[in-house]
Amino acid sequence: MEPVASTAMISALVGYLAKKLKEKKSLTDFFSDFTDATVRWIRPLFLTDDEKPKEPIEDLTSAPDEKLNIEAVEIMLAKALKKDPSMEIHLKNMYDVIKDKYDNTLIFEDIKAAKDIEFHAEQEKSEAIIKGIESDQGKINIVIKQK
């Protein structure tokens, strides 16, 4: 299992993508929010060689509120990071962009882990949206400090 920080960043990224799709925006609109290097990393995960959305992305585009579609894209990203952990830098860059767009409000949503969940964050404002956090075994500890 990937670190909880990666899980939270993946959830934020997929949540942001779903939000864009709900607003009838395209993948191109989503990609335009990020650097070229980051897009080069995520584009092949989302699109086939002929630029068509892969099945999980197509499903999310059709029904961005559907929990199974969201989870499928999260799993796809988690697998990609597991295969190449060095790509987490791109995930972090995307997460930072998303965090800035949400005016420094951290969003912890639908995070599930088999063991303890430990997440620490520092931000300008100590605001967070927390819901749907589950740990099958152990404790959940989220600490948000104001800078």
C-alpha positions in Angstrom: 0.0 0.0 0.0 1.2 3.5 -0.9 1.9 6.0 1.9 -1.2 7.8 3.2 0.2 11.2 2.0 0.1 9.8 -1.6 -3.4 8.4 -1.0 -4.6 11.9 0.1 -2.9 13.5 -2.8 -4.5 11.0 -5.2 -7.9 11.6 -3.7 -7.5 15.4 -4.1 -6.3 15.0 -7.7 -9.2 12.7 -8.7 -11.7 14.9 -6.8 -10.5 17.9 -8.7 -10.7 16.1 -12.0 -14.3 14.9 -11.1 -15.2 18.5 -10.2 -13.9 19.8 -13.6 -15.8 17.1 -15.4 -19.0 18.0 -13.5 -18.5 21.6 -14.6 -18.5 20.2 -18.2 -14.9 21.0 -18.6 -12.7 18.7 -20.7 -9.5 16.8 -19.9 -7.6 19.5 -21.8 -9.0 22.1 -19.4 -7.8 19.8 -16.5 -4.4 19.4 -18.1 -4.0 23.2 -18.6 -3.8 23.7 -14.8 -0.5 21.9 -14.6 3.1 22.1 -15.9 4.2 20.3 -19.1 6.3 17.9 -17.1 3.4 16.9 -14.9 1.1 16.5 -17.9 3.7 14.3 -19.7 3.5 12.0 -16.7 -0.3 11.8 -16.3 -1.4 12.1 -19.9 -0.4 8.5 -20.9 -2.2 7.2 -17.7 -5.4 8.9 -18.8 -5.3 8.7 -22.6 -4.5 6.0 -25.2 -1.8 6.6 -27.9 -4.5 8.0 -30.2 -5.6 10.5 -27.5 -8.8 8.7 -26.6 -9.7 8.5 -22.8 -8.9 5.2 -21.2 -11.9 3.3 -19.8 -11.6 4.6 -16.2 -11.4 8.2 -17.5 -14.2 7.7 -20.0 -16.4 6.3 -17.2 -15.5 9.2 -14.9 -16.3 11.6 -17.7 -19.8 10.0 -18.1 -20.6 9.9 -14.4 -18.2 12.1 -12.3 -20.3 11.6 -9.1 -20.2 7.8 -9.3 -18.0 6.5 -6.4 -16.8 3.4 -8.4 -15.6 5.6 -11.2 -13.7 7.8 -8.8 -12.1 4.8 -7.1 -11.1 3.3 -10.4 -9.1 6.4 -11.4 -7.6 6.5 -7.9 -6.5 2.9 -8.2 -5.1 3.5 -11.6 -2.9 6.4 -10.2 -1.9 4.4 -7.1 -0.7 1.5 -9.4 1.3 3.9 -11.5 3.0 5.3 -8.4 3.7 1.8 -7.1 5.4 0.9 -10.4 7.4 4.1 -10.4 7.6 5.9 -7.0 9.9 8.6 -8.4 6.8 10.0 -10.2 5.4 11.1 -6.8 7.0 14.4 -7.4 4.5 15.1 -10.2 1.6 14.0 -8.0 2.9 16.4 -5.3 3.2 19.3 -7.9 -0.4 18.6 -9.0 -1.6 18.5 -5.4 0.1 21.8 -4.7 -1.7 23.4 -7.6 -5.0 22.0 -6.5 -4.4 23.1 -2.9 -3.7 26.7 -4.1 -6.9 26.7 -6.2 -8.9 25.7 -3.1 -7.5 28.8 -1.3 -5.4 26.6 1.0 -8.3 24.6 2.3 -7.2 21.0 2.8 -9.7 18.4 1.8 -9.5 14.9 3.2 -12.2 12.9 1.7 -12.9 9.1 1.2 -9.5 8.0 2.4 -9.4 4.3 3.3 -6.5 2.4 4.8 -5.9 -1.0 6.3 -3.8 0.4 9.1 -3.3 3.6 11.0 -3.9 6.9 9.1 -1.4 9.6 10.0 -1.4 12.9 8.0 0.2 16.1 9.0 -0.1 19.4 7.2 1.0 23.0 7.6 -0.8 25.8 5.8 -1.6 29.5 5.9 -5.1 28.9 7.1 -6.1 26.1 9.4 -9.2 25.1 7.4 -10.0 21.6 6.3 -12.9 19.6 5.0 -12.8 16.1 6.5 -15.2 13.3 5.6 -15.2 9.6 4.8 -12.0 8.7 6.5 -11.8 5.0 7.4 -9.2 2.8 9.0 -9.9 -0.9 9.2 -7.4 -1.3 12.1 -5.9 1.3 14.2 -6.3 5.0 14.6 -6.9 8.1 12.5 -4.7 11.1 13.3 -4.9 14.2 11.2 -3.0 17.3 12.4 -3.3 20.7 10.7 -1.0 23.4 11.9 -1.2 27.1 11.0 2.1 28.5 9.6 
